[in-house]
Amino acid sequence: MKKQKMLKRAAAAVSGILAFCGTTSMTTAESTDVDKTTTVTASEVSSNADAVTEAASEISAENAEETQKMPEDWEKADISEYDSSLTLISYELATPEMAKVGETQDPLVGLSEEERKALEEEAEKKRNALRKATPTLSKNAAKSRSKEPTAVELKTSGAFVGDIPDSQPDPSIDAQPGQFAFVTYGWGHGVGMSQNGANFYAAYAGWTYQDILFHYYPGTYLMNTGMTDEEELTIAHQPAGDTLKVVSEIVNREVGGSFSYEAIKAQAVAVYTYMKYNGDDSRDLRGKPNPPQIVIDACEEVLGEALYYDDSYALTVFSASSGGCSANCYDVFYADYPYLRTVPSEFDAAFDPHWGTVTYMNAADVKKKLESAYHITLSDDPDNWIQPVYSEETGYVTYVNIDGQTTVKGYPFSMVLGLKSSKFNLTYTHD
């Protein structure tokens, strides 16, 4: 009879919604009995948080500018197609290198003064050429704040969420010996608005677009920029047409026309605000031409409306869905915004198609991915390879200690392994 040892580490979904528990609960130090299933929960690993925090780099939002690119054939679509064709909004993605501690190396070390000067002059020429090729970029960055905005009439419903249906059952795990099993909850970084969650609130709770926006971006307020007749929005720094066209096409790619009308409007405001925050450029957002009339109508209804915080545009990031609650920005990335703090997303557990996705990986594949991404050589014990630290507040993986050799942020770690979310449970099975 085959003997199995399973190492299981589970995320805790809190905020009064759900909690994941194992059959046996003990600390990492106690999990040495090879004949038992071991569960390490958020509260049990929280004692490591201070040490992990000290090991992580303190990088501001301005230093986290590099965005991981998604495959071109991943495209946002109607909710009915979400299982196979969804892109992820990855603003300010923390790369594996950002989570490491190390000294900054001079890229010009060893060069003479003349060689340095020549390289710097060449770099400046390239920068100047880029500025000339994108003349609207600097102009729009200033213009995006050149007018005094006006207040938007409040249209909140005051509707309560009401009774939440039971959660979808936890998936069964059928890992083979030598396999890791990851169970993810949600799709994307989980910061800010959950697109599916917004749709559920509109469809099942009767929320308006303002209810949705004020929920996912607490403390923000709506103003109309009054600039839609004169601004020149750009996609990837290239002029893309009038405001209604640009916003409608991006919203079409993000959620399509099958979402509830109020959810489409909320998406339109989030897209427009995101572009204003980024100097009228789409940054990582892209459009999909020929939006249906319902998308155009929804965007036109809220055209020019943007979310503000403390007299400045808010950073209205969003992702496909969250794991029962949104994530704290500082847990996923590095920056801390008061309006990007965790809030419940109550319908996710009941309706989100990305709740409880199981991904199996052979130990050899996990080893190859981690060694390639983090430039380390793992030990022979898979039990030690992945030591997650969970947020007690949200259940998202904030940090991962890899084989005791390096500590990285949870979200870029999930991207390295190709997981949908950094809110995940981990199980390893072997003889």
C-alpha positions in Angstrom: 0.0 0.0 0.0 1.4 3.4 -1.1 2.3 5.8 1.7 1.8 9.5 1.0 3.2 12.5 2.7 1.4 15.8 1.9 2.8 19.2 2.8 -0.1 21.7 2.6 0.1 25.5 3.1 -3.2 27.3 3.0 -4.4 30.9 2.5 -6.9 32.4 4.9 -9.7 34.4 3.4 -10.8 36.7 6.1 -12.7 40.0 6.4 -15.5 38.0 7.9 -16.1 35.9 4.8 -14.3 32.6 4.7 -11.5 30.7 6.5 -9.5 27.8 5.1 -8.4 25.3 7.6 -6.6 21.9 7.4 -7.2 18.7 9.4 -4.1 19.2 11.5 -2.8 22.7 12.4 0.8 23.2 13.6 3.7 25.5 13.2 6.3 25.0 10.5 8.8 23.8 13.0 6.4 21.1 14.1 5.6 19.8 10.6 8.2 17.0 10.6 5.9 14.0 10.9 6.1 12.3 7.5 2.8 10.4 8.0 0.6 13.5 8.6 -1.0 16.2 6.5 0.3 19.6 7.7 -1.5 22.9 7.4 0.3 26.2 7.9 -2.2 29.0 8.2 -1.8 32.8 8.1 -1.7 33.2 11.9 1.0 30.6 12.3 3.4 32.1 9.9 2.8 35.7 11.0 5.7 35.6 13.4 8.0 35.5 10.4 6.5 38.7 9.0 8.9 41.1 10.7 11.9 39.3 9.5 10.6 39.0 6.0 9.8 42.7 5.9 13.3 43.6 6.9 14.6 41.4 4.1 12.4 43.0 1.4 13.5 46.1 -0.5 11.7 49.4 0.2 10.8 50.5 -3.3 8.5 53.4 -4.0 5.7 53.4 -6.7 7.9 55.6 -8.9 10.6 52.9 -8.9 8.2 50.1 -9.7 7.4 51.3 -13.3 8.2 48.1 -15.2 5.0 46.2 -16.2 5.1 42.6 -17.1 3.7 42.1 -20.6 0.9 39.6 -21.2 0.7 37.4 -24.3 -0.9 39.2 -27.2 -3.6 36.6 -27.6 -4.8 37.0 -24.1 -7.7 39.4 -24.5 -10.4 40.6 -22.2 -13.8 39.5 -23.3 -17.4 39.0 -22.2 -17.9 37.3 -18.9 -19.1 34.1 -20.6 -15.6 33.8 -22.1 -13.6 34.6 -19.0 -12.4 31.0 -18.5 -10.1 31.2 -21.5 -9.4 34.7 -22.8 -8.7 37.2 -20.0 -5.8 39.6 -19.7 -4.6 40.8 -16.4 -4.0 44.4 -15.4 -0.5 44.4 -14.1 0.3 48.0 -13.1 3.5 48.5 -11.2 4.3 44.8 -11.2 7.1 43.9 -8.8 9.6 41.8 -10.5 11.6 39.0 -8.8 14.6 41.3 -8.6 12.7 44.0 -6.8 12.1 41.8 -3.8 15.8 40.9 -3.4 18.3 42.7 -1.2 21.5 43.7 -2.9 23.7 46.6 -3.8 23.1 48.6 -6.9 25.8 47.9 -9.5 27.2 50.7 -11.7 26.5 49.5 -15.3 29.4 51.6 -16.5 32.0 50.2 -14.2 35.4 49.8 -15.7 34.9 52.4 -18.5 37.0 55.4 -19.1 35.6 58.9 -18.7 35.5 59.3 -22.5 33.6 56.0 -22.9 31.2 57.0 -20.2 30.5 60.3 -21.8 30.0 58.8 -25.3 27.5 56.3 -23.9 25.6 59.0 -21.9 25.4 61.2 -25.0 24.1 58.4 -27.1 21.4 57.6 -24.4 20.4 61.3 -24.4 20.0 61.3 -28.2 17.7 58.3 -27.9 15.6 60.0 -25.2 15.3 63.1 -27.3 14.2 61.1 -30.3 11.6 59.4 -28.2 10.3 62.7 -27.0 9.9 64.0 -30.6 8.2 60.8 -31.6 5.6 61.2 -28.8 4.9 64.9 -28.8 1.5 64.6 -27.0 3.0 62.9 -23.9 4.5 65.8 -22.1 1.8 68.2 -23.3 -1.0 66.0 -22.1 0.7 65.3 -18.7 0.4 69.0 -17.9 -2.9 69.5 -19.7 -4.5 66.6 -17.8 -4.6 68.8 -14.7 -5.0 72.2 -16.3 -8.8 72.7 -15.6 -10.7 73.0 -12.4 -12.9 69.9 -12.1 -16.6 70.1 -11.1 -18.4 67.9 -8.6 -20.5 65.0 -10.0 -24.0 64.5 -8.6 -24.1 61.6 -6.2 -26.1 58.7 -7.5 -25.6 56.0 -4.8 -28.3 53.5 -4.2 -27.8 52.9 -0.5 -28.6 49.2 -1.3 -27.3 46.6 1.1 -25.5 43.5 -0.2 -28.2 41.2 1.3 -27.9 37.5 1.6 -24.7 36.0 0.2 -25.1 32.6 -1.4 -23.0 29.7 -0.1 -19.5 29.5 -1.3 -18.6 27.2 -4.1 -17.3 23.9 -2.7 -13.6 23.6 -2.3 -12.0 21.7 -5.2 -10.8 18.2 -4.7 -7.1 17.6 -5.0 -5.8 14.6 -6.9 -2.1 15.3 -7.1 0.2 12.5 -8.1 3.4 11.6 -6.2 6.1 14.3 -7.0 3.5 17.0 -7.8 2.6 20.3 -6.4 -1.0 21.4 -6.3 -1.8 25.1 -6.1 -5.4 26.2 -5.5 -5.8 29.9 -6.4 -8.7 32.2 -5.6 -9.4 35.0 -8.0 -7.5 36.2 -11.1 -5.0 39.0 -11.2 -3.2 41.0 -8.5 -6.4 41.7 -6.6 -5.7 45.3 -5.9 -8.5 47.9 -6.4 -11.6 47.0 -8.3 -12.6 43.4 -9.0 -14.2 43.4 -12.4 -16.3 40.3 -11.8 -17.1 41.6 -8.3 -18.3 44.9 -9.7 -20.6 43.0 -12.1 -21.9 40.8 -9.2 -22.7 43.9 -7.1 -24.6 45.5 -9.9 -26.5 42.3 -10.9 -27.3 40.9 -7.4 -27.2 43.9 -5.0 -28.5 46.6 -7.3 -25.5 48.8 -6.8 -24.9 51.9 -9.0 -21.5 52.6 -10.6 -20.8 55.0 -7.8 -21.6 52.4 -5.1 -19.1 50.1 -6.9 -16.4 52.8 -7.2 -16.6 54.1 -3.7 -16.6 50.6 -2.4 -13.4 49.4 -4.2 -11.6 52.8 -3.9 -12.7 54.0 -0.4 -12.2 57.6 0.4 -12.2 58.8 -3.2 -14.7 61.2 -4.7 -16.0 61.8 -8.2 -15.3 65.0 -10.2 -15.8 65.8 -13.9 -12.6 67.0 -15.5 -14.4 69.1 -18.1 -11.7 68.3 -20.6 -13.1 65.7 -22.9 -13.6 68.1 -25.8 -10.0 69.0 -25.9 -7.8 66.3 -24.4 -5.8 63.9 -26.6 -5.7 60.5 -24.9 -2.9 58.2 -26.1 -2.6 54.4 -26.2 1.0 53.2 -25.8 2.0 56.9 -26.2 0.3 57.1 -29.7 -2.7 59.4 -30.4 -5.8 57.2 -30.4 -8.8 59.5 -31.1 -11.3 61.4 -29.0 -12.0 60.5 -25.4 -15.2 58.6 -26.0 -13.6 56.4 -28.7 -10.5 55.6 -26.6 -12.4 54.8 -23.4 -15.1 52.8 -25.1 -12.5 50.6 -26.9 -10.6 50.0 -23.8 -13.7 49.2 -21.8 -14.8 46.9 -24.7 -11.6 44.9 -24.2 -11.8 44.9 -20.5 -15.4 43.7 -19.9 -17.3 43.8 -23.2 -21.0 44.4 -23.4 -22.5 41.5 -21.4 -21.7 43.1 -18.0 -24.4 44.9 -16.0 -24.8 48.4 -17.3 -23.7 50.0 -14.0 -20.6 47.8 -13.9 -19.7 48.9 -17.4 -20.0 52.5 -16.2 -17.8 51.8 -13.2 -15.2 50.3 -15.6 -15.4 53.4 -17.8 -14.6 55.7 -14.9 -11.8 53.5 -13.7 -10.2 53.4 -17.2 -10.5 57.1 -17.7 -9.1 57.9 -14.2 -6.2 55.5 -14.7 -5.3 57.3 -18.0 -5.5 60.7 -16.3 -3.3 59.5 -13.5 -0.8 58.4 -16.1 -0.7 61.7 -18.0 -3.5 60.9 -20.4 -1.8 57.7 -21.6 -3.2 54.1 -21.4 0.0 52.6 -20.1 -0.7 48.9 -20.1 -4.3 49.1 -21.2 -5.2 48.4 -24.8 -8.4 48.9 -26.8 -10.6 46.5 -28.8 -12.3 48.2 -31.8 -16.0 48.3 -32.6 -17.5 48.3 -29.1 -21.2 47.4 -28.9 -23.6 50.3 -28.5 -24.3 49.4 -24.8 -20.6 50.0 -24.1 -20.5 53.3 -26.0 -23.7 54.5 -24.2 -22.4 53.6 -20.8 -19.1 55.3 -21.4 -20.8 58.4 -22.8 -23.0 58.6 -19.7 -20.0 59.0 -17.4 -17.7 60.7 -19.9 -15.2 63.0 -18.1 -15.9 61.6 -14.7 -12.7 60.7 -12.7 -12.0 59.5 -9.2 -9.9 61.9 -7.0 -8.2 61.5 -3.7 -6.8 64.5 -1.9 -7.2 66.8 -5.0 -5.3 64.4 -7.3 -6.3 61.7 -9.6 -6.5 58.3 -7.9 -4.6 55.3 -9.2 -7.6 53.1 -10.2 -6.0 49.8 -10.7 -8.2 46.7 -11.2 -8.1 43.1 -12.0 -10.4 40.3 -13.2 -11.5 39.1 -9.7 -10.4 38.8 -6.1 -10.3 36.0 -3.7 -13.3 37.1 -1.5 -11.7 40.4 -0.7 -9.3 42.8 -2.5 -5.7 42.9 -1.6 -3.8 45.7 0.2 -1.6 47.5 -2.4 1.4 47.4 -0.1 1.1 43.7 0.2 1.1 43.0 -3.5 3.4 45.8 -4.7 5.4 48.2 -2.6 3.5 51.5 -2.6 0.8 52.2 0.0 -2.3 54.2 -1.1 -5.0 54.9 1.4 -7.7 54.1 -1.1 -6.1 50.8 -2.2 -6.8 48.9 1.0 -8.6 45.6 1.3 -12.4 45.6 1.1 -14.8 42.6 0.9 -15.9 41.3 -2.5 -18.7 39.1 -1.1 -20.0 37.4 -4.2 -16.7 36.1 -5.5 -16.9 32.9 -3.5 -20.3 32.1 -4.8 -20.1 33.1 -8.5 -16.6 33.8 -9.7 -15.4 31.2 -12.2 -11.9 31.7 -11.0 -12.6 30.7 -7.4 -10.7 27.6 -6.5 -8.7 27.0 -9.6 -6.4 23.9 -9.3 -3.0 24.0 -11.0 -0.8 20.9 -10.9 3.0 21.1 -11.5 5.7 18.5 -11.3 8.4 19.2 -8.8 11.0 19.2 -11.7 9.0 21.9 -13.5 8.7 24.0 -10.3 12.4 23.6 -9.6 13.3 24.7 -13.1 11.1 27.8 -13.0 12.3 28.9 -9.6 16.0 28.4 -10.3 15.7 30.2 -13.6 13.8 33.2 -12.2 15.8 33.6 -9.0 19.2 32.4 -10.1 19.6 29.9 -7.2 20.1 26.2 -6.9 17.3 24.5 -4.8 17.9 21.8 -2.3 16.8 18.2 -2.8 13.8 18.7 -0.4 10.7 20.1 -2.2 9.1 20.6 1.3 11.5 23.5 1.8 11.2 25.2 -1.6 8.1 27.3 -1.0 7.5 28.9 2.4 4.7 31.4 2.0 3.9 34.2 4.4 0.2 35.1 4.5 -1.5 38.4 5.3 -3.6 37.8 8.4 -6.0 40.4 7.1 -6.6 39.2 3.6 -5.1 35.7 3.1 -3.0 36.8 0.1 0.6 35.6 0.0 2.7 38.6 0.8 6.1 37.0 0.7 7.6 33.7 -0.2 10.8 32.4 1.3 12.4 30.1 -1.3 14.3 27.2 0.2 15.7 29.5 2.9 17.9 31.2 0.2 15.9 34.2 -0.9 12.7 36.1 0.0 10.4 37.5 -2.7 7.1 39.2 -3.0 4.1 36.9 -3.4 2.6 38.4 -6.5 5.6 38.2 -8.8 6.2 34.7 -7.4 2.8 33.7 -8.5 3.5 35.2 -12.0 6.8 33.2 -12.2 4.8 29.9 -11.6 2.0 31.0 -13.9 -0.7 31.1 -11.2 -3.8 33.1 -11.6 -3.5 34.8 -8.2 -1.2 35.3 -5.2 -4.0 34.1 -3.0 -3.3 30.4 -3.1 -3.1 27.2 -1.2 -0.1 24.9 -1.6 0.1 21.1 -1.4 3.0 18.8 -2.2 2.6 15.0 -2.4 5.2 12.3 -2.5 5.7 8.7 -1.5 
